[in-house]
Amino acid sequence: MSAKLRRSFYLRDDVLTISRDLLGKVLCTRVSGATTRAIITETEAYAGINDQASHAFGGRRTQRTEPMFGPGGTAYVYLCYGIHHLFNVVTADAGTPHAILVRAGLPLDGVALMKRRRGCTAAAKSLLAGPGSLAKALGITTRLTGSSLIGDRIWIENHGIEVLPSTIVTGPRVGVDYAGEDAKLPWRFAVAPGDLPLQV
């Protein structure tokens, strides 16, 4: 049985706990009538105005980052290096710009479409390795930024996949060397596909 995550999942104020809880959940998109699903295997937490690595550090608020200030359960998608669309899950109450970057996943449904979007024949375990690859494969672009994750274009489901705490690897976030001491925070969480209790 699968169920779409409710708003209450996202409205919690502990972005680190939610980052871990997203591991094993299933990210879903419906783009141009086609549905794809992927199991989330890697996340990074960003703690808003007090986090030097966050786009909202110091209370910065721009047209691009405005979705981060929305209620938990909002999609924040931004363009990195003018090339890669990166998908983030907004958490906490409106006005608290916590966000979680979904960095990697394992294909579940629509694998052939994911490969066409990526223009490659990558194996399942590497098809969604990296946040840019994941977003491209699932058809996620900045057009979806600000979308509700309770809606029918992009959402996250619970398929009952249990991720044991002992299988979660933590480490520093990627590409945030500019963030001073905050760059060293162990706020990246990952689970190896082989540690998931399923066969894909």
PASEZA-639503 format. One record per residue (C-alpha): x, y, z; residue in three letters; residue number from 0. Coordinates in Angstrom, 2 decimals, always signed. Each point is the difference from the previous one (the first is absolute). Layout:
BEGIN
<rec><x>X</x><y>Y</y><z>Z</z><residuo>ALA</residuo><num>NUM</num></rec>
...
end
This chain:
BEGIN
<rec><x>+0.00</x><y>+0.00</y><z>+0.00</z><residuo>MET</residuo><num>0</num></rec>
<rec><x>+1.20</x><y>+3.51</y><z>-0.77</z><residuo>SER</residuo><num>1</num></rec>
<rec><x>-1.26</x><y>+3.33</y><z>+1.29</z><residuo>ALA</residuo><num>2</num></rec>
<rec><x>+0.84</x><y>+3.59</y><z>-0.87</z><residuo>LYS</residuo><num>3</num></rec>
<rec><x>+1.77</x><y>+1.76</y><z>+2.87</z><residuo>LEU</residuo><num>4</num></rec>
<rec><x>-2.25</x><y>+2.42</y><z>+1.83</z><residuo>ARG</residuo><num>5</num></rec>
<rec><x>+0.78</x><y>+3.64</y><z>+0.66</z><residuo>ARG</residuo><num>6</num></rec>
<rec><x>+0.71</x><y>-0.82</y><z>+3.66</z><residuo>SER</residuo><num>7</num></rec>
<rec><x>+3.09</x><y>-2.01</y><z>-1.06</z><residuo>PHE</residuo><num>8</num></rec>
<rec><x>+1.57</x><y>+3.16</y><z>-1.42</z><residuo>TYR</residuo><num>9</num></rec>
<rec><x>-1.12</x><y>+2.51</y><z>+2.62</z><residuo>LEU</residuo><num>10</num></rec>
<rec><x>+2.26</x><y>-1.39</y><z>+2.72</z><residuo>ARG</residuo><num>11</num></rec>
<rec><x>+2.75</x><y>+2.40</y><z>+1.07</z><residuo>ASP</residuo><num>12</num></rec>
<rec><x>+2.95</x><y>-2.44</y><z>+0.06</z><residuo>ASP</residuo><num>13</num></rec>
<rec><x>+1.44</x><y>+0.05</y><z>-3.52</z><residuo>VAL</residuo><num>14</num></rec>
<rec><x>+2.63</x><y>-2.61</y><z>+0.90</z><residuo>LEU</residuo><num>15</num></rec>
<rec><x>-2.59</x><y>-2.53</y><z>+1.14</z><residuo>THR</residuo><num>16</num></rec>
<rec><x>-2.07</x><y>+0.55</y><z>-3.13</z><residuo>ILE</residuo><num>17</num></rec>
<rec><x>+3.13</x><y>-0.42</y><z>-2.16</z><residuo>SER</residuo><num>18</num></rec>
<rec><x>+0.56</x><y>-3.42</y><z>+1.51</z><residuo>ARG</residuo><num>19</num></rec>
<rec><x>-3.70</x><y>-0.87</y><z>-0.16</z><residuo>ASP</residuo><num>20</num></rec>
<rec><x>-0.06</x><y>+0.73</y><z>-3.75</z><residuo>LEU</residuo><num>21</num></rec>
<rec><x>+2.42</x><y>-2.86</y><z>-0.64</z><residuo>LEU</residuo><num>22</num></rec>
<rec><x>-2.03</x><y>-2.89</y><z>-1.38</z><residuo>GLY</residuo><num>23</num></rec>
<rec><x>-2.95</x><y>+2.22</y><z>-0.90</z><residuo>LYS</residuo><num>24</num></rec>
<rec><x>-1.04</x><y>+0.13</y><z>-3.65</z><residuo>VAL</residuo><num>25</num></rec>
<rec><x>+0.23</x><y>+3.20</y><z>-2.06</z><residuo>LEU</residuo><num>26</num></rec>
<rec><x>-2.66</x><y>+0.11</y><z>-2.72</z><residuo>CYS</residuo><num>27</num></rec>
<rec><x>-0.63</x><y>+2.27</y><z>-2.97</z><residuo>THR</residuo><num>28</num></rec>
<rec><x>-2.72</x><y>+0.25</y><z>-2.61</z><residuo>ARG</residuo><num>29</num></rec>
<rec><x>+1.33</x><y>+1.96</y><z>-2.96</z><residuo>VAL</residuo><num>30</num></rec>
<rec><x>-1.77</x><y>+0.16</y><z>-3.38</z><residuo>SER</residuo><num>31</num></rec>
<rec><x>-2.29</x><y>-2.81</y><z>+1.13</z><residuo>GLY</residuo><num>32</num></rec>
<rec><x>+2.85</x><y>-2.38</y><z>+0.89</z><residuo>ALA</residuo><num>33</num></rec>
<rec><x>+0.70</x><y>-1.13</y><z>+3.57</z><residuo>THR</residuo><num>34</num></rec>
<rec><x>+3.44</x><y>-0.89</y><z>+1.35</z><residuo>THR</residuo><num>35</num></rec>
<rec><x>+0.99</x><y>-1.15</y><z>+3.49</z><residuo>ARG</residuo><num>36</num></rec>
<rec><x>+3.35</x><y>-0.29</y><z>+1.76</z><residuo>ALA</residuo><num>37</num></rec>
<rec><x>+1.03</x><y>-1.10</y><z>+3.48</z><residuo>ILE</residuo><num>38</num></rec>
<rec><x>+1.92</x><y>+2.78</y><z>+1.78</z><residuo>ILE</residuo><num>39</num></rec>
<rec><x>+3.46</x><y>-1.19</y><z>+1.05</z><residuo>THR</residuo><num>40</num></rec>
<rec><x>+1.89</x><y>+3.22</y><z>+0.81</z><residuo>GLU</residuo><num>41</num></rec>
<rec><x>-0.96</x><y>+3.37</y><z>+1.48</z><residuo>THR</residuo><num>42</num></rec>
<rec><x>+1.60</x><y>+3.19</y><z>+1.33</z><residuo>GLU</residuo><num>43</num></rec>
<rec><x>-1.50</x><y>+2.27</y><z>+2.65</z><residuo>ALA</residuo><num>44</num></rec>
<rec><x>+0.13</x><y>+3.80</y><z>-0.13</z><residuo>TYR</residuo><num>45</num></rec>
<rec><x>-1.11</x><y>+1.87</y><z>+3.12</z><residuo>ALA</residuo><num>46</num></rec>
<rec><x>-1.05</x><y>+3.37</y><z>-1.33</z><residuo>GLY</residuo><num>47</num></rec>
<rec><x>+1.09</x><y>+3.38</y><z>+1.29</z><residuo>ILE</residuo><num>48</num></rec>
<rec><x>+2.60</x><y>-1.31</y><z>+2.48</z><residuo>ASN</residuo><num>49</num></rec>
<rec><x>+1.65</x><y>-2.37</y><z>-2.48</z><residuo>ASP</residuo><num>50</num></rec>
<rec><x>+2.78</x><y>+1.58</y><z>-2.08</z><residuo>GLN</residuo><num>51</num></rec>
<rec><x>-0.48</x><y>-2.64</y><z>-2.69</z><residuo>ALA</residuo><num>52</num></rec>
<rec><x>-3.69</x><y>+0.85</y><z>-0.46</z><residuo>SER</residuo><num>53</num></rec>
<rec><x>-1.30</x><y>+2.25</y><z>-2.76</z><residuo>HIS</residuo><num>54</num></rec>
<rec><x>-2.02</x><y>+1.70</y><z>+2.75</z><residuo>ALA</residuo><num>55</num></rec>
<rec><x>+2.95</x><y>+0.67</y><z>+2.33</z><residuo>PHE</residuo><num>56</num></rec>
<rec><x>-0.39</x><y>+3.26</y><z>+1.86</z><residuo>GLY</residuo><num>57</num></rec>
<rec><x>-3.63</x><y>+0.27</y><z>-1.08</z><residuo>GLY</residuo><num>58</num></rec>
<rec><x>+0.80</x><y>+0.54</y><z>-3.70</z><residuo>ARG</residuo><num>59</num></rec>
<rec><x>-3.26</x><y>-0.04</y><z>-1.91</z><residuo>ARG</residuo><num>60</num></rec>
<rec><x>-0.10</x><y>+0.23</y><z>-3.79</z><residuo>THR</residuo><num>61</num></rec>
<rec><x>-2.37</x><y>-0.97</y><z>-2.79</z><residuo>GLN</residuo><num>62</num></rec>
<rec><x>+1.98</x><y>-3.23</y><z>-0.43</z><residuo>ARG</residuo><num>63</num></rec>
<rec><x>-0.02</x><y>-0.95</y><z>+3.69</z><residuo>THR</residuo><num>64</num></rec>
<rec><x>-3.57</x><y>+1.07</y><z>+0.78</z><residuo>GLU</residuo><num>65</num></rec>
<rec><x>-1.30</x><y>-3.63</y><z>-0.03</z><residuo>PRO</residuo><num>66</num></rec>
<rec><x>+2.34</x><y>-0.75</y><z>+2.92</z><residuo>MET</residuo><num>67</num></rec>
<rec><x>-2.06</x><y>+2.36</y><z>+2.14</z><residuo>PHE</residuo><num>68</num></rec>
<rec><x>-3.21</x><y>-1.84</y><z>-0.79</z><residuo>GLY</residuo><num>69</num></rec>
<rec><x>-1.54</x><y>-2.71</y><z>+2.19</z><residuo>PRO</residuo><num>70</num></rec>
<rec><x>+1.62</x><y>-3.38</y><z>+0.38</z><residuo>GLY</residuo><num>71</num></rec>
<rec><x>-1.01</x><y>-2.23</y><z>-2.88</z><residuo>GLY</residuo><num>72</num></rec>
<rec><x>+1.00</x><y>+2.49</y><z>-2.71</z><residuo>THR</residuo><num>73</num></rec>
<rec><x>+2.42</x><y>-0.81</y><z>-2.84</z><residuo>ALA</residuo><num>74</num></rec>
<rec><x>+3.05</x><y>+2.24</y><z>-0.40</z><residuo>TYR</residuo><num>75</num></rec>
<rec><x>+1.78</x><y>-0.55</y><z>-3.32</z><residuo>VAL</residuo><num>76</num></rec>
<rec><x>+2.94</x><y>+2.14</y><z>-1.05</z><residuo>TYR</residuo><num>77</num></rec>
<rec><x>+2.47</x><y>+0.06</y><z>-2.86</z><residuo>LEU</residuo><num>78</num></rec>
<rec><x>+3.62</x><y>-0.79</y><z>+0.86</z><residuo>CYS</residuo><num>79</num></rec>
<rec><x>+2.80</x><y>+1.29</y><z>-2.26</z><residuo>TYR</residuo><num>80</num></rec>
<rec><x>-2.72</x><y>+0.87</y><z>-2.51</z><residuo>GLY</residuo><num>81</num></rec>
<rec><x>-0.28</x><y>-3.67</y><z>-0.91</z><residuo>ILE</residuo><num>82</num></rec>
<rec><x>-1.28</x><y>-2.30</y><z>+2.75</z><residuo>HIS</residuo><num>83</num></rec>
<rec><x>-3.47</x><y>+0.24</y><z>+1.52</z><residuo>HIS</residuo><num>84</num></rec>
<rec><x>+0.19</x><y>-1.03</y><z>+3.67</z><residuo>LEU</residuo><num>85</num></rec>
<rec><x>-3.03</x><y>-1.09</y><z>+2.03</z><residuo>PHE</residuo><num>86</num></rec>
<rec><x>-0.47</x><y>+0.91</y><z>+3.65</z><residuo>ASN</residuo><num>87</num></rec>
<rec><x>-2.72</x><y>-0.79</y><z>+2.53</z><residuo>VAL</residuo><num>88</num></rec>
<rec><x>-1.05</x><y>+3.01</y><z>+2.08</z><residuo>VAL</residuo><num>89</num></rec>
<rec><x>-0.72</x><y>-0.80</y><z>+3.66</z><residuo>THR</residuo><num>90</num></rec>
<rec><x>-1.22</x><y>+1.74</y><z>+3.18</z><residuo>ALA</residuo><num>91</num></rec>
<rec><x>-2.65</x><y>+2.71</y><z>+0.27</z><residuo>ASP</residuo><num>92</num></rec>
<rec><x>-0.36</x><y>+2.79</y><z>-2.54</z><residuo>ALA</residuo><num>93</num></rec>
<rec><x>+2.64</x><y>+2.65</y><z>+0.58</z><residuo>GLY</residuo><num>94</num></rec>
<rec><x>+2.64</x><y>-2.49</y><z>+1.19</z><residuo>THR</residuo><num>95</num></rec>
<rec><x>+2.08</x><y>-0.79</y><z>-3.13</z><residuo>PRO</residuo><num>96</num></rec>
<rec><x>+1.19</x><y>-3.52</y><z>+0.79</z><residuo>HIS</residuo><num>97</num></rec>
<rec><x>+0.61</x><y>-2.16</y><z>-3.06</z><residuo>ALA</residuo><num>98</num></rec>
<rec><x>+1.32</x><y>-3.43</y><z>-0.89</z><residuo>ILE</residuo><num>99</num></rec>
<rec><x>+1.85</x><y>-0.71</y><z>-3.24</z><residuo>LEU</residuo><num>100</num></rec>
<rec><x>-0.80</x><y>-3.41</y><z>-1.46</z><residuo>VAL</residuo><num>101</num></rec>
<rec><x>+3.37</x><y>-1.15</y><z>-1.30</z><residuo>ARG</residuo><num>102</num></rec>
<rec><x>-0.54</x><y>-3.53</y><z>-1.30</z><residuo>ALA</residuo><num>103</num></rec>
<rec><x>-2.53</x><y>-2.75</y><z>-0.49</z><residuo>GLY</residuo><num>104</num></rec>
<rec><x>-0.73</x><y>-3.48</y><z>-1.28</z><residuo>LEU</residuo><num>105</num></rec>
<rec><x>-2.41</x><y>-0.34</y><z>-2.98</z><residuo>PRO</residuo><num>106</num></rec>
<rec><x>-3.29</x><y>-1.68</y><z>+0.79</z><residuo>LEU</residuo><num>107</num></rec>
<rec><x>-2.56</x><y>+0.80</y><z>-2.73</z><residuo>ASP</residuo><num>108</num></rec>
<rec><x>+0.52</x><y>+1.43</y><z>-3.47</z><residuo>GLY</residuo><num>109</num></rec>
<rec><x>+3.63</x><y>-1.06</y><z>-0.35</z><residuo>VAL</residuo><num>110</num></rec>
<rec><x>-0.05</x><y>+0.01</y><z>-3.82</z><residuo>ALA</residuo><num>111</num></rec>
<rec><x>-1.30</x><y>+3.59</y><z>+0.01</z><residuo>LEU</residuo><num>112</num></rec>
<rec><x>+2.65</x><y>+1.04</y><z>+2.52</z><residuo>MET</residuo><num>113</num></rec>
<rec><x>+2.70</x><y>-1.37</y><z>-2.29</z><residuo>LYS</residuo><num>114</num></rec>
<rec><x>-1.43</x><y>+1.83</y><z>-3.02</z><residuo>ARG</residuo><num>115</num></rec>
<rec><x>-0.09</x><y>+3.26</y><z>+1.93</z><residuo>ARG</residuo><num>116</num></rec>
<rec><x>+3.60</x><y>-0.47</y><z>+1.02</z><residuo>ARG</residuo><num>117</num></rec>
<rec><x>+1.00</x><y>-1.16</y><z>-3.46</z><residuo>GLY</residuo><num>118</num></rec>
<rec><x>+1.90</x><y>-2.95</y><z>+1.40</z><residuo>CYS</residuo><num>119</num></rec>
<rec><x>-0.13</x><y>-3.71</y><z>+0.73</z><residuo>THR</residuo><num>120</num></rec>
<rec><x>+1.31</x><y>+0.21</y><z>+3.56</z><residuo>ALA</residuo><num>121</num></rec>
<rec><x>-0.61</x><y>-2.87</y><z>+2.38</z><residuo>ALA</residuo><num>122</num></rec>
<rec><x>-2.73</x><y>+0.52</y><z>+2.59</z><residuo>ALA</residuo><num>123</num></rec>
<rec><x>+2.46</x><y>+0.63</y><z>+2.83</z><residuo>LYS</residuo><num>124</num></rec>
<rec><x>+1.72</x><y>+2.87</y><z>-1.83</z><residuo>SER</residuo><num>125</num></rec>
<rec><x>-2.91</x><y>+1.45</y><z>-2.01</z><residuo>LEU</residuo><num>126</num></rec>
<rec><x>-1.02</x><y>+2.37</y><z>+2.82</z><residuo>LEU</residuo><num>127</num></rec>
<rec><x>+3.41</x><y>+0.55</y><z>+1.57</z><residuo>ALA</residuo><num>128</num></rec>
<rec><x>+0.27</x><y>+3.72</y><z>+0.66</z><residuo>GLY</residuo><num>129</num></rec>
<rec><x>-2.68</x><y>+2.65</y><z>+0.44</z><residuo>PRO</residuo><num>130</num></rec>
<rec><x>+0.21</x><y>+1.28</y><z>-3.57</z><residuo>GLY</residuo><num>131</num></rec>
<rec><x>-0.34</x><y>-3.48</y><z>-1.47</z><residuo>SER</residuo><num>132</num></rec>
<rec><x>-2.90</x><y>-0.82</y><z>+2.30</z><residuo>LEU</residuo><num>133</num></rec>
<rec><x>-1.94</x><y>+3.13</y><z>-0.90</z><residuo>ALA</residuo><num>134</num></rec>
<rec><x>+0.58</x><y>-0.43</y><z>-3.73</z><residuo>LYS</residuo><num>135</num></rec>
<rec><x>-1.09</x><y>-3.64</y><z>+0.05</z><residuo>ALA</residuo><num>136</num></rec>
<rec><x>-3.19</x><y>+0.83</y><z>+1.87</z><residuo>LEU</residuo><num>137</num></rec>
<rec><x>-0.82</x><y>+2.99</y><z>-2.20</z><residuo>GLY</residuo><num>138</num></rec>
<rec><x>+0.49</x><y>+2.50</y><z>+2.82</z><residuo>ILE</residuo><num>139</num></rec>
<rec><x>+0.80</x><y>+3.54</y><z>-1.11</z><residuo>THR</residuo><num>140</num></rec>
<rec><x>-0.37</x><y>+3.48</y><z>+1.46</z><residuo>THR</residuo><num>141</num></rec>
<rec><x>-3.54</x><y>+0.03</y><z>-1.43</z><residuo>ARG</residuo><num>142</num></rec>
<rec><x>-0.93</x><y>-2.09</y><z>+3.04</z><residuo>LEU</residuo><num>143</num></rec>
<rec><x>+1.49</x><y>+2.32</y><z>+2.60</z><residuo>THR</residuo><num>144</num></rec>
<rec><x>-2.66</x><y>+1.15</y><z>+2.45</z><residuo>GLY</residuo><num>145</num></rec>
<rec><x>-2.19</x><y>-3.03</y><z>-0.73</z><residuo>SER</residuo><num>146</num></rec>
<rec><x>-1.76</x><y>-1.71</y><z>+2.88</z><residuo>SER</residuo><num>147</num></rec>
<rec><x>+1.32</x><y>-3.47</y><z>+0.83</z><residuo>LEU</residuo><num>148</num></rec>
<rec><x>-3.56</x><y>-0.86</y><z>+0.96</z><residuo>ILE</residuo><num>149</num></rec>
<rec><x>-1.08</x><y>+0.55</y><z>-3.62</z><residuo>GLY</residuo><num>150</num></rec>
<rec><x>+0.01</x><y>-2.21</y><z>-3.08</z><residuo>ASP</residuo><num>151</num></rec>
<rec><x>+3.06</x><y>+1.24</y><z>-1.93</z><residuo>ARG</residuo><num>152</num></rec>
<rec><x>+2.75</x><y>-0.79</y><z>+2.48</z><residuo>ILE</residuo><num>153</num></rec>
<rec><x>-0.43</x><y>-1.80</y><z>+3.30</z><residuo>TRP</residuo><num>154</num></rec>
<rec><x>+1.60</x><y>-2.53</y><z>+2.37</z><residuo>ILE</residuo><num>155</num></rec>
<rec><x>-1.46</x><y>-3.34</y><z>+1.06</z><residuo>GLU</residuo><num>156</num></rec>
<rec><x>+0.58</x><y>-2.39</y><z>+2.87</z><residuo>ASN</residuo><num>157</num></rec>
<rec><x>+0.30</x><y>-3.56</y><z>-1.32</z><residuo>HIS</residuo><num>158</num></rec>
<rec><x>+0.82</x><y>-1.48</y><z>+3.38</z><residuo>GLY</residuo><num>159</num></rec>
<rec><x>+3.71</x><y>-0.36</y><z>-0.80</z><residuo>ILE</residuo><num>160</num></rec>
<rec><x>+1.85</x><y>-0.15</y><z>+3.30</z><residuo>GLU</residuo><num>161</num></rec>
<rec><x>+3.44</x><y>+1.58</y><z>+0.17</z><residuo>VAL</residuo><num>162</num></rec>
<rec><x>+1.89</x><y>-1.15</y><z>+3.08</z><residuo>LEU</residuo><num>163</num></rec>
<rec><x>+1.93</x><y>+2.76</y><z>+1.79</z><residuo>PRO</residuo><num>164</num></rec>
<rec><x>+3.08</x><y>-2.24</y><z>-0.04</z><residuo>SER</residuo><num>165</num></rec>
<rec><x>+0.03</x><y>+0.12</y><z>-3.84</z><residuo>THR</residuo><num>166</num></rec>
<rec><x>-0.03</x><y>+3.81</y><z>-0.28</z><residuo>ILE</residuo><num>167</num></rec>
<rec><x>+3.35</x><y>+1.60</y><z>-0.81</z><residuo>VAL</residuo><num>168</num></rec>
<rec><x>+0.51</x><y>+3.66</y><z>+0.92</z><residuo>THR</residuo><num>169</num></rec>
<rec><x>+2.55</x><y>+2.49</y><z>-1.28</z><residuo>GLY</residuo><num>170</num></rec>
<rec><x>+0.55</x><y>+3.64</y><z>-0.93</z><residuo>PRO</residuo><num>171</num></rec>
<rec><x>-2.08</x><y>+1.59</y><z>-2.72</z><residuo>ARG</residuo><num>172</num></rec>
<rec><x>+1.37</x><y>+0.21</y><z>-3.53</z><residuo>VAL</residuo><num>173</num></rec>
<rec><x>+1.18</x><y>+3.21</y><z>-1.67</z><residuo>GLY</residuo><num>174</num></rec>
<rec><x>-0.45</x><y>+2.37</y><z>+2.94</z><residuo>VAL</residuo><num>175</num></rec>
<rec><x>+3.62</x><y>+0.90</y><z>+0.76</z><residuo>ASP</residuo><num>176</num></rec>
<rec><x>-1.06</x><y>+3.67</y><z>+0.10</z><residuo>TYR</residuo><num>177</num></rec>
<rec><x>-2.04</x><y>-0.68</y><z>+3.16</z><residuo>ALA</residuo><num>178</num></rec>
<rec><x>+2.85</x><y>+0.23</y><z>+2.51</z><residuo>GLY</residuo><num>179</num></rec>
<rec><x>-0.43</x><y>-2.24</y><z>+3.03</z><residuo>GLU</residuo><num>180</num></rec>
<rec><x>-3.47</x><y>-0.99</y><z>-1.21</z><residuo>ASP</residuo><num>181</num></rec>
<rec><x>+1.61</x><y>-1.78</y><z>-2.95</z><residuo>ALA</residuo><num>182</num></rec>
<rec><x>+1.26</x><y>-2.64</y><z>+2.42</z><residuo>LYS</residuo><num>183</num></rec>
<rec><x>-3.39</x><y>-0.84</y><z>+1.48</z><residuo>LEU</residuo><num>184</num></rec>
<rec><x>-0.94</x><y>-3.70</y><z>-0.54</z><residuo>PRO</residuo><num>185</num></rec>
<rec><x>-3.35</x><y>+0.85</y><z>-1.55</z><residuo>TRP</residuo><num>186</num></rec>
<rec><x>+0.15</x><y>-2.33</y><z>-3.00</z><residuo>ARG</residuo><num>187</num></rec>
<rec><x>-1.81</x><y>-3.32</y><z>+0.45</z><residuo>PHE</residuo><num>188</num></rec>
<rec><x>+0.19</x><y>-3.01</y><z>-2.29</z><residuo>ALA</residuo><num>189</num></rec>
<rec><x>-1.02</x><y>-3.63</y><z>-0.12</z><residuo>VAL</residuo><num>190</num></rec>
<rec><x>+1.52</x><y>-2.43</y><z>-2.48</z><residuo>ALA</residuo><num>191</num></rec>
<rec><x>-2.53</x><y>-1.66</y><z>-2.36</z><residuo>PRO</residuo><num>192</num></rec>
<rec><x>+1.25</x><y>-3.35</y><z>+1.26</z><residuo>GLY</residuo><num>193</num></rec>
<rec><x>-1.12</x><y>+0.94</y><z>+3.52</z><residuo>ASP</residuo><num>194</num></rec>
<rec><x>-3.61</x><y>+0.53</y><z>-1.08</z><residuo>LEU</residuo><num>195</num></rec>
<rec><x>-2.31</x><y>-2.95</y><z>+0.80</z><residuo>PRO</residuo><num>196</num></rec>
<rec><x>-1.15</x><y>-0.54</y><z>-3.60</z><residuo>LEU</residuo><num>197</num></rec>
<rec><x>+1.10</x><y>-1.15</y><z>-3.40</z><residuo>GLN</residuo><num>198</num></rec>
<rec><x>-0.20</x><y>+2.51</y><z>-2.85</z><residuo>VAL</residuo><num>199</num></rec>
end
